[in-house]
């Protein structure tokens, strides 16, 4: 089973990563290069990626045996414990990573160590560039930037059941980080409820285009017991962690009739 890594998985991911580097990479690289890899895949780097929501772990019978990090269109930090190698786990992780990337991109990129290059060549990757880095003791790290084209099959965005929180708003807006939006969708019909901060209760209703863009009207009652009405156009962007950010351009239809821009991010 492959699942999104949690903070509690940090030690296990570090163990898989460092044990694999120490045991396997030493057959391909000098000691200075091995130590470079160990520093590169540090606790801080792994922790940051877990917090970003881009690290996945492979479990077998309750034990963590492999991990992969998916950053945009790139496969990073793919490691399987030495005792579990040559059993198909690495290919399973690669299949998973490629499928994830295919949802959003038409190419997959990877920086290949000498230890993994043969596997990537068999999967259809091609060398783009050979890189060299000088490490400790004058040892040289050699790796290849590789890539391949995939069939991009984006899924249509479905907002049903998603929760959004404002990240930014212009001064003439009335929602802030305390306002919570609950989105719903049926076919191309979109509606939402929101409250919190200066908003006592609000509703939105509109349509969803095939590209996920939203056009809707909104109305709410604020803390001053004023009813505010407006319209908005939202453009979705998929973040590195797979969550949705909506870039919004809106206008009040009562009051001062002013316009503004805001961003809400999926919780």
Long-range contacts (C-beta under 8 A, 24 or more apart in sequence): 1-58, 1-59, 1-60, 2-56, 2-57, 2-58, 2-59, 2-92, 2-93, 2-96, 3-56, 3-57, 3-59, 4-53, 4-55, 4-56, 5-50, 5-55, 5-56, 5-57, 5-67, 6-50, 7-47, 7-50, 7-51, 9-50, 9-55, 9-57, 9-64, 10-43, 10-46, 10-47, 10-50, 12-57, 12-64, 13-46, 13-50, 13-55, 13-57, 13-64, 13-67, 14-41, 14-43, 14-46, 16-64, 16-65, 16-66, 16-67, 16-79, 16-80, 16-81, 17-41, 17-46, 17-67, 17-77, 17-79, 19-81, 19-82, 20-79, 20-80, 20-81, 20-82, 21-79, 23-82, 24-82, 24-85, 24-115, 25-113, 25-115, 27-115, 28-113, 28-114, 28-115, 29-113, 29-114, 29-139, 29-141, 30-137, 30-139, 30-140, 31-136, 31-137, 31-139, 32-135, 32-136, 32-137, 32-138, 32-139, 33-135, 33-139, 33-140, 33-141, 35-135, 35-136, 36-133, 36-135, 36-136, 36-139, 36-141, 37-113, 37-141, 41-77, 46-77, 49-76, 49-77, 52-240, 52-241, 53-240, 53-241, 53-242, 53-243, 54-240, 54-241, 56-93, 56-96, 56-97, 58-89, 58-92, 58-93, 60-84, 60-89, 65-89, 66-90, 66-92, 66-93, 67-93, 68-93, 68-94, 68-96, 68-97, 70-97, 70-100, 70-101, 71-240, 72-105, 72-240, 73-101, 73-104, 73-105, 73-107, 73-108, 73-109, 74-101, 74-108, 74-109, 74-110, 74-111, 75-101, 75-108, 75-109, 75-110, 76-110, 76-111, 78-110, 78-116, 90-116, 90-119, 91-119, 94-119, 94-123, 98-150, 101-150, 102-150, 102-151, 102-152, 102-153, 103-153, 103-154, 103-155, 104-152, 104-154, 104-238, 105-150, 105-152, 106-149, 106-150, 106-151, 106-152, 107-147, 107-148, 107-149, 107-150, 108-147, 108-148, 108-150, 109-145, 109-146, 109-147, 110-145, 110-146, 110-147, 111-143, 111-144, 111-145, 111-146, 112-143, 112-144, 112-145, 112-146, 113-143, 114-142, 114-143, 117-144, 117-146, 120-146, 123-148, 124-148, 156-210, 156-212, 157-208, 157-212, 157-236, 157-244, 158-185, 159-183, 159-184, 159-185, 159-190, 159-208, 159-214, 159-244, 160-184, 160-185, 160-186, 162-244, 162-266, 162-267, 163-266, 163-267, 164-244, 164-246, 164-264, 164-265, 164-266, 164-267, 165-264, 165-265, 165-267, 166-262, 166-263, 166-264, 166-265, 167-245, 167-263, 167-264, 167-265, 168-262, 168-263, 169-260, 169-261, 169-262, 169-263, 170-260, 170-261, 170-262, 171-260, 172-252, 172-256, 172-258, 172-260, 173-250, 173-260, 173-262, 174-198, 174-199, 174-220, 174-222, 174-228, 175-199, 175-262, 180-267, 181-264, 190-214, 190-216, 191-216, 192-216, 194-220, 195-220, 198-222, 198-223, 199-223, 200-225, 204-232, 206-232, 211-236, 212-236, 214-246, 217-253, 218-250, 226-255, 227-254, 228-252, 228-254, 228-255, 229-253, 229-254, 230-254, 234-264, 239-265
